[in-house]
Amino acid sequence: MKELSLIGEWREIGPILVPFLVRCAMAALCGGLIGLERELKQKPAGFRTNILICVGAAMYMAIGMLIIRVDGVTGVDPTRIAAQVVTGIGFLGAGCIIQQGAQITGLTSAATIWVVAAIGLIAGAGFPLLALIAALMVLATLVVLAPIEERLFHPSHSDDFHKQQ
């Protein structure tokens, strides 16, 4: 590993700083959009949680990409980093799932955590526009399909659902 002085480090980091910030900013925006919807519905993983998950995943992926680019290190595989993010996020999502008798809650929150991490990986890999499109698809799924699901599969709760909205 090479050591750099502060000036030498800035010369190395300067050219990659803007792309890194764009990737992380897009991840924050995407996580924030989804997190805002979860927060408004008072779900366990809300605004800040989704932002942190998305930005964290973007950072992990970006650092994998940067190590190859800047240091020219061989044997670094960013897809392995992505796989570890997926595994770690599984544990975080599992914490949202609660079983109370025959009823299980938190599955959508767990799935949201999982997909927000994937969006972060997309942004971190250098595809911020694709990350935004994915976030909008997830947001549409959460917002548009919730009332449809309630009407089709839980008609007895439909009146309660509309009162909550």
C-alpha positions in Angstrom: 0.0 0.0 0.0 1.4 3.3 -0.9 1.5 6.2 1.5 0.6 9.7 0.2 1.2 13.1 1.6 -1.9 15.3 2.0 -1.1 17.1 -1.3 -0.3 13.8 -3.1 -3.5 12.3 -1.7 -5.5 15.2 -3.0 -4.0 14.8 -6.5 -5.1 11.2 -6.5 -8.6 11.8 -5.0 -9.4 15.1 -6.8 -10.3 13.5 -10.1 -12.6 10.9 -8.6 -14.2 13.1 -5.9 -17.0 14.4 -8.1 -18.1 11.0 -9.4 -18.0 9.6 -5.9 -20.1 12.5 -4.6 -22.6 12.1 -7.5 -23.0 8.4 -6.7 -23.5 9.0 -3.0 -25.8 11.9 -3.5 -28.0 9.9 -5.9 -28.0 7.1 -3.4 -29.1 9.5 -0.7 -31.8 10.9 -2.9 -33.1 7.4 -3.9 -33.0 6.2 -0.3 -34.6 9.4 0.9 -37.5 9.1 -1.5 -38.3 5.5 -0.5 -37.6 6.3 3.2 -40.0 9.2 3.1 -42.8 7.0 2.0 -42.0 4.5 4.7 -41.8 7.3 7.3 -45.2 8.7 6.3 -46.6 5.2 6.8 -44.9 5.0 10.2 -42.9 1.9 9.3 -39.9 0.7 11.3 -37.3 1.5 8.7 -38.0 5.1 7.7 -36.3 8.1 6.2 -32.9 8.1 7.7 -32.5 4.4 7.8 -33.2 4.0 4.1 -30.8 6.9 3.2 -28.1 5.3 5.3 -28.6 1.9 3.8 -28.6 3.2 0.3 -25.6 5.5 0.8 -23.7 2.8 2.6 -24.2 0.3 -0.1 -23.1 2.9 -2.7 -19.9 3.6 -0.7 -19.0 -0.1 -0.5 -19.5 -0.6 -4.2 -17.7 2.7 -5.1 -14.7 1.8 -3.0 -14.4 -1.5 -4.7 -14.5 0.3 -8.1 -12.0 2.9 -6.9 -9.5 0.5 -5.5 -9.2 -1.1 -9.0 -9.0 2.3 -10.7 -6.7 4.3 -8.5 -4.4 1.6 -7.0 -4.6 -0.7 -10.0 -4.9 -3.6 -7.5 -5.5 -6.9 -9.1 -7.7 -9.6 -7.5 -10.3 -7.1 -6.3 -13.8 -8.0 -7.5 -16.5 -5.4 -6.9 -19.2 -8.1 -7.4 -17.9 -9.9 -4.2 -18.4 -6.6 -2.3 -21.9 -6.5 -3.7 -22.5 -10.1 -2.6 -21.4 -9.2 1.0 -23.7 -6.2 1.1 -26.6 -8.4 0.1 -25.7 -10.9 2.9 -25.3 -8.2 5.5 -28.5 -6.5 4.6 -30.4 -9.8 4.9 -29.6 -9.7 8.6 -30.7 -6.1 9.0 -34.0 -6.9 7.2 -34.6 -9.9 9.3 -34.7 -7.7 12.3 -37.8 -6.0 10.9 -39.8 -9.2 10.6 -42.0 -9.9 13.6 -44.2 -12.8 14.2 -47.2 -12.3 16.5 -49.1 -15.6 16.7 -50.3 -16.4 13.2 -49.6 -12.9 11.9 -46.3 -11.8 10.4 -45.4 -8.1 10.0 -42.5 -6.3 8.6 -42.0 -8.3 5.4 -42.4 -5.2 3.2 -40.0 -3.2 5.4 -37.5 -6.0 5.1 -37.9 -6.2 1.4 -37.6 -2.4 1.2 -34.3 -2.5 3.1 -33.1 -5.2 0.7 -34.1 -3.3 -2.5 -32.7 0.0 -1.2 -29.3 -1.6 -0.7 -29.5 -2.9 -4.3 -30.3 0.7 -5.5 -27.2 1.9 -3.6 -25.1 -0.7 -5.3 -26.4 0.5 -8.6 -25.5 4.1 -7.8 -22.1 3.1 -6.3 -21.3 1.1 -9.5 -21.6 4.3 -11.5 -25.2 4.2 -12.8 -27.0 7.0 -10.9 -29.8 7.3 -13.5 -30.5 3.6 -13.3 -30.6 4.0 -9.5 -33.1 6.8 -9.8 -35.3 4.8 -12.2 -35.1 1.8 -9.8 -36.1 4.0 -6.8 -39.1 5.4 -8.7 -40.2 1.8 -9.6 -39.9 0.8 -5.9 -41.7 3.9 -4.8 -44.5 3.3 -7.3 -44.8 -0.3 -6.0 -45.1 0.9 -2.4 -47.5 3.8 -3.1 -49.7 2.6 -6.0 -50.0 -1.1 -5.2 -50.8 -0.7 -1.5 -54.4 0.4 -1.9 -54.9 -2.2 -4.7 -53.5 -4.9 -2.5 -55.8 -3.8 0.4 -58.9 -3.9 -1.8 -58.2 -7.2 -3.5 -56.8 -9.2 -0.6 -58.1 -7.6 2.6 -61.5 -6.2 1.8 -62.6 -6.3 5.4 -59.7 -4.0 6.3 -60.3 -1.7 3.4 -62.3 0.9 5.4 -59.6 1.0 8.1 -56.9 1.3 5.4 -58.5 4.4 3.9 -58.9 6.0 7.3 -55.1 5.6 7.8 -54.2 7.2 4.5 
